[in-house]
Amino acid sequence: MTVRKIGETSVHSPLKRIALLILAVVFFVSATAFAVPPVMYNVTIYDGNSVTEVLTSEIDAEEILKDEGIEISEAKGDEISLANFDGKDGSTIIIRRGVKVTIESFDGSKNTVYALGTVKDALEKAEITLKKGTALNYSADTLLEDGMTIEIYDIYKITLTVDGKTSTKKVSGKTVEDALSVLGVELKGEDFTKPALDKALKNGMEIAVYRVETKERTEEEAIPYETEYTYSDSLYRNRTRTLESGKEGTKAVVYEERYVNGELQKTTKKSEKVLAKPERELVQVGTKVNAVTTGLPVGTPISEMAEPSYLKIGANGLPTNYKSVINAQATAYCIPGGITSTGKRAQTGYIAVDPKEIPYGTEMYIVSADGRYVYGYCIAADTGSYIYDVDWTVDLYMNSEAQCRKWGRRDIIIYVL
């Protein structure tokens, strides 16, 4: 057998080279047939509130996350904890997601950051150092939540009056409502404040809390009775006789009372219930005419004023439509060509009154109580000092002094129209 050296390599005969080639192929096939597959293991990924179970052969945590399509953003404050990840079965990857937090100062400026941890961590992330005389709406160790707004308040010195006590306090916040919240003052029901809850805080502000209480009380009250009239020719005109006495009814009335700081401010009628109905009064009115002759017209109105169309006179010569009746006394006066207190020309029909008792412009129908005379339709349009000095009610205008003397002073019945 011939051996030829080429460098450090010995070249055998062609037969031996073929044998060696066959052995190499057999060894390669054997090695391939018995290769060990890669090791697979379980990894649990905690991503915020979600949990993902992964079967993988990767030993690099970032590659595992990449394979699962899970992105980590440092710009948004995301962090990965690999304390329990060792590339073996049962490993865990914990992802802590940053939350968006807005920091708002009392001057109105705002700063938005992504951070983890507590309010203190968010302030550090925003590179904000609290100045003396400021406060937060959250404590520094409050855990951050997504969308949280951290407010930096100025501190104000205010005077608070509540429940009968006045004191000076230092508070933080934006509004009166914030101040009350800091001080633990609770408003209930209709309680209110001055200034209002939404008013901005100011140094030296005086805040008063008003307690509102509502109470109910029940009162028994009278119900007035009505008077019904009948007519009789056995009595002289305008004389009356009571046939049946009236009786007042009673009712229970419920009132609602509103107290503010213990003082009654408002009373409102809430409901009422009739306990006893009123009983009517029956009065008989005379229609008999007295035929005594005088210098005044009998049976016809002295007033020359035209009666309004709405005035209805019954067969007895008295109005049938009127609001009320006044029993009074009257004198008479005459000032030809004179002017009344209301600027009208004096004439029969315009009479003098005390306007505190009978307002100017009141329309009336007047007759003498003994049934002899009818003054008729008239209007309150005049007054005078004499009216206030006497105990009768009106002064009737006449056309002459003779008529005034004959009238003198008489009892009258006034029908208020």
Disulfide bonds with the S-S distance in Angstrom:
none
